[in-house]
Amino acid sequence: MTLLSAQEGREYIIESLNTEDEELESFLFSLGCYEGEPITVVTFRKSGCTVSIKDGRYNIDNQLAEAIIVKE
């Protein structure tokens, strides 16, 4: 499932990144968003969501959240 389908406050494991854009993939990697890493949706907003990765919180838009595939 994608990050947009995730529940707020629940920790998931990133399974893969569904993007062919190398720049976007590099950006996500710089945030610590890569396969096997835990990620938590802190809150959803109309334009995206706030996620917690490692020790940081980041605001990502819906398009980016759709590209992050997670598993429980």
Phi, psi and omega per residue, in radians:
M1 nan 2.779 3.133
T2 -1.558 2.937 -3.139
L3 -1.106 -0.469 3.115
L4 -1.163 -0.402 3.130
S5 -1.578 -0.091 -3.089
A6 -1.252 2.782 3.080
Q7 -1.629 2.507 3.089
E8 -1.088 2.432 3.035
G9 1.410 -0.030 -3.116
R10 -1.823 2.392 -3.125
E11 -1.496 2.369 3.101
Y12 -2.202 2.880 3.072
I13 -1.902 2.303 3.124
I14 -1.232 2.130 -3.129
E15 -1.573 -0.751 3.124
S16 -2.905 2.969 3.057
L17 -2.001 2.071 -3.064
N18 -1.642 1.241 3.124
T19 -2.565 2.538 3.068
E20 -1.827 0.063 3.129
D21 -1.504 1.880 -3.093
E22 -1.108 -0.599 3.129
E23 -1.148 -0.743 3.107
L24 -1.138 -0.748 3.122
E25 -1.107 -0.685 3.101
S26 -1.141 -0.704 3.105
F27 -1.079 -0.827 3.131
L28 -1.064 -0.715 3.119
F29 -1.074 -0.674 -3.141
S30 -1.148 -0.420 3.085
L31 -1.453 -0.177 -3.069
G32 1.633 0.255 -3.101
C33 -1.684 1.659 3.129
Y34 -2.608 2.950 -3.054
E35 -0.910 2.295 3.099
G36 1.565 -0.127 -3.100
E37 -1.529 2.390 3.064
P38 -1.217 2.531 3.105
I39 -2.514 2.481 -3.139
T40 -2.255 2.316 3.029
V41 -1.452 2.052 -3.135
V42 -1.388 -0.812 3.134
T43 -2.763 2.621 3.037
F44 -1.752 2.509 3.028
R45 -2.244 3.012 -3.123
K46 -1.063 -0.718 -3.050
S47 -1.620 -0.054 -3.117
G48 2.911 -2.544 -3.135
C49 -2.669 2.853 3.035
T50 -1.838 2.243 -3.118
V51 -2.116 2.710 3.076
S52 -1.974 2.089 3.087
I53 -2.231 2.188 -3.066
K54 0.951 -2.128 -3.112
D55 -1.775 0.174 -3.071
G56 -2.061 2.763 3.037
R57 -2.065 2.371 -3.070
Y58 -2.349 2.511 3.016
N59 -1.646 2.175 3.107
I60 -2.190 2.614 -3.132
D61 -1.449 2.993 -3.075
N62 -1.090 -0.627 -3.139
Q63 -1.096 -0.750 3.120
L64 -1.184 -0.728 3.124
A65 -1.109 -0.579 3.123
E66 -1.199 -0.454 -3.103
A67 -1.449 -0.235 -3.108
I68 -1.668 1.981 3.142
I69 -1.664 2.210 -3.088
V70 -2.148 2.800 3.018
K71 -2.299 2.754 -3.112
E72 -1.398 nan nan
